[in-house]
Amino acid sequence: MQSGSAGDWALLAFGTLLTIFLLCLQAYWIYFEEKRRGTLKKHIKLFELIHMRLEAKGSRQPTQSSEQTSTTSERGTKKQ
């Protein structure tokens, strides 16, 4: 009986980690959807910490669309 090569084990590990990551992402998404609706029954501290960090990061970097809407010409139209 042969054991798997290093590439086989790496593929298995990658697939497992990717699956775990995607399940966590889905749980995070569902958590904040339930929180937005007001039907959240259990608070998860890890998701709250991640959300706070993402909000802090997002507030430091203005998006390109918000910069474009804030700059207007004298006629009140967007600059291009």
C-alpha atoms as an extended CHARMM CRD file, in Angstrom:
* protein
*
        80  EXT
         1         1  MET       CA              0.0000000000        0.0000000000        0.0000000000  PROA      1               0.0000000000
         2         2  GLN       CA              1.3710000000        3.4140000000       -0.9790000000  PROA      2               0.0000000000
         3         3  SER       CA              1.0600000000        6.5470000000        1.0680000000  PROA      3               0.0000000000
         4         4  GLY       CA              0.2110000000        9.8310000000       -0.6320000000  PROA      4               0.0000000000
         5         5  SER       CA              2.8750000000       12.1360000000       -1.9670000000  PROA      5               0.0000000000
         6         6  ALA       CA              3.5050000000       15.6040000000       -0.5580000000  PROA      6               0.0000000000
         7         7  GLY       CA              1.4180000000       17.1270000000       -3.3450000000  PROA      7               0.0000000000
         8         8  ASP       CA             -1.5310000000       14.9070000000       -2.4690000000  PROA      8               0.0000000000
         9         9  TRP       CA             -1.3450000000       15.9250000000        1.1910000000  PROA      9               0.0000000000
        10        10  ALA       CA             -0.9840000000       19.5910000000        0.2610000000  PROA      10              0.0000000000
        11        11  LEU       CA             -4.0680000000       19.3930000000       -1.9610000000  PROA      11              0.0000000000
        12        12  LEU       CA             -6.0360000000       17.7230000000        0.8180000000  PROA      12              0.0000000000
        13        13  ALA       CA             -4.9340000000       20.3820000000        3.3310000000  PROA      13              0.0000000000
        14        14  PHE       CA             -5.7320000000       23.2160000000        0.9110000000  PROA      14              0.0000000000
        15        15  GLY       CA             -9.1800000000       21.8390000000        0.1550000000  PROA      15              0.0000000000
        16        16  THR       CA             -9.9380000000       21.3490000000        3.8460000000  PROA      16              0.0000000000
        17        17  LEU       CA             -8.7790000000       24.8480000000        4.8100000000  PROA      17              0.0000000000
        18        18  LEU       CA            -10.6810000000       26.4280000000        1.9220000000  PROA      18              0.0000000000
        19        19  THR       CA            -13.8570000000       24.6150000000        2.9650000000  PROA      19              0.0000000000
        20        20  ILE       CA            -13.4620000000       25.7530000000        6.5800000000  PROA      20              0.0000000000
        21        21  PHE       CA            -12.8300000000       29.3300000000        5.4530000000  PROA      21              0.0000000000
        22        22  LEU       CA            -15.9160000000       29.3750000000        3.2200000000  PROA      22              0.0000000000
        23        23  LEU       CA            -18.1050000000       27.9430000000        5.9980000000  PROA      23              0.0000000000
        24        24  CYS       CA            -16.8410000000       30.6220000000        8.4050000000  PROA      24              0.0000000000
        25        25  LEU       CA            -17.5000000000       33.3160000000        5.8070000000  PROA      25              0.0000000000
        26        26  GLN       CA            -21.0430000000       32.0560000000        5.3400000000  PROA      26              0.0000000000
        27        27  ALA       CA            -21.6010000000       31.9760000000        9.1140000000  PROA      27              0.0000000000
        28        28  TYR       CA            -20.2720000000       35.5550000000        9.3750000000  PROA      28              0.0000000000
        29        29  TRP       CA            -22.5970000000       36.6970000000        6.5970000000  PROA      29              0.0000000000
        30        30  ILE       CA            -25.6420000000       35.0120000000        8.1820000000  PROA      30              0.0000000000
        31        31  TYR       CA            -24.7530000000       36.4290000000       11.6110000000  PROA      31              0.0000000000
        32        32  PHE       CA            -24.8170000000       40.0250000000       10.4280000000  PROA      32              0.0000000000
        33        33  GLU       CA            -27.8860000000       39.4650000000        8.2770000000  PROA      33              0.0000000000
        34        34  GLU       CA            -29.7330000000       38.2180000000       11.3640000000  PROA      34              0.0000000000
        35        35  LYS       CA            -28.3670000000       41.1150000000       13.3990000000  PROA      35              0.0000000000
        36        36  ARG       CA            -29.5750000000       43.5980000000       10.7850000000  PROA      36              0.0000000000
        37        37  ARG       CA            -33.0540000000       42.0730000000       10.8510000000  PROA      37              0.0000000000
        38        38  GLY       CA            -33.1470000000       42.1110000000       14.6590000000  PROA      38              0.0000000000
        39        39  THR       CA            -33.6290000000       38.3550000000       14.9890000000  PROA      39              0.0000000000
        40        40  LEU       CA            -30.1660000000       37.5890000000       16.3750000000  PROA      40              0.0000000000
        41        41  LYS       CA            -30.3480000000       35.2360000000       19.3600000000  PROA      41              0.0000000000
        42        42  LYS       CA            -26.6720000000       34.6960000000       20.2260000000  PROA      42              0.0000000000
        43        43  HSD       CA            -23.8040000000       37.1830000000       20.0300000000  PROA      43              0.0000000000
        44        44  ILE       CA            -20.4730000000       35.8940000000       18.7510000000  PROA      44              0.0000000000
        45        45  LYS       CA            -17.5610000000       37.9660000000       20.0040000000  PROA      45              0.0000000000
        46        46  LEU       CA            -15.1910000000       36.9050000000       17.2030000000  PROA      46              0.0000000000
        47        47  PHE       CA            -17.5840000000       38.0980000000       14.4890000000  PROA      47              0.0000000000
        48        48  GLU       CA            -18.1080000000       41.3910000000       16.3160000000  PROA      48              0.0000000000
        49        49  LEU       CA            -14.3270000000       41.9560000000       16.5170000000  PROA      49              0.0000000000
        50        50  ILE       CA            -13.8720000000       41.1770000000       12.8200000000  PROA      50              0.0000000000
        51        51  HSD       CA            -16.7310000000       43.5190000000       11.9310000000  PROA      51              0.0000000000
        52        52  MET       CA            -15.2960000000       46.3490000000       14.0500000000  PROA      52              0.0000000000
        53        53  ARG       CA            -11.9000000000       45.9990000000       12.3640000000  PROA      53              0.0000000000
        54        54  LEU       CA            -13.4340000000       45.9640000000        8.8900000000  PROA      54              0.0000000000
        55        55  GLU       CA            -15.4920000000       49.0610000000        9.6700000000  PROA      55              0.0000000000
        56        56  ALA       CA            -12.4330000000       50.8700000000       11.0390000000  PROA      56              0.0000000000
        57        57  LYS       CA            -10.4270000000       49.9540000000        7.9570000000  PROA      57              0.0000000000
        58        58  GLY       CA            -13.2520000000       51.0570000000        5.6540000000  PROA      58              0.0000000000
        59        59  SER       CA            -13.6790000000       54.4220000000        7.3620000000  PROA      59              0.0000000000
        60        60  ARG       CA             -9.9900000000       55.2840000000        6.9430000000  PROA      60              0.0000000000
        61        61  GLN       CA             -9.9480000000       54.7250000000        3.1710000000  PROA      61              0.0000000000
        62        62  PRO       CA            -12.5020000000       56.7580000000        1.2160000000  PROA      62              0.0000000000
        63        63  THR       CA            -13.8490000000       55.0070000000       -1.8290000000  PROA      63              0.0000000000
        64        64  GLN       CA            -13.3430000000       56.3850000000       -5.2910000000  PROA      64              0.0000000000
        65        65  SER       CA            -17.0690000000       56.9060000000       -5.8490000000  PROA      65              0.0000000000
        66        66  SER       CA            -17.4370000000       59.0540000000       -2.7170000000  PROA      66              0.0000000000
        67        67  GLU       CA            -14.5200000000       61.2240000000       -3.8330000000  PROA      67              0.0000000000
        68        68  GLN       CA            -16.1160000000       61.7090000000       -7.2580000000  PROA      68              0.0000000000
        69        69  THR       CA            -19.4860000000       62.7070000000       -5.8550000000  PROA      69              0.0000000000
        70        70  SER       CA            -17.9220000000       65.2260000000       -3.4750000000  PROA      70              0.0000000000
        71        71  THR       CA            -16.1080000000       67.0470000000       -6.2880000000  PROA      71              0.0000000000
        72        72  THR       CA            -18.5440000000       68.9610000000       -8.4580000000  PROA      72              0.0000000000
        73        73  SER       CA            -18.0580000000       71.6420000000      -11.0360000000  PROA      73              0.0000000000
        74        74  GLU       CA            -19.6000000000       75.0930000000      -10.8420000000  PROA      74              0.0000000000
        75        75  ARG       CA            -22.7140000000       73.9190000000      -12.7270000000  PROA      75              0.0000000000
        76        76  GLY       CA            -23.4040000000       71.2000000000      -10.1310000000  PROA      76              0.0000000000
        77        77  THR       CA            -22.4310000000       68.2480000000      -12.3170000000  PROA      77              0.0000000000
        78        78  LYS       CA            -19.7930000000       65.6640000000      -11.6050000000  PROA      78              0.0000000000
        79        79  LYS       CA            -16.2640000000       66.2790000000      -12.8100000000  PROA      79              0.0000000000
        80        80  GLN       CA            -14.9180000000       63.6490000000      -15.1360000000  PROA      80              0.0000000000
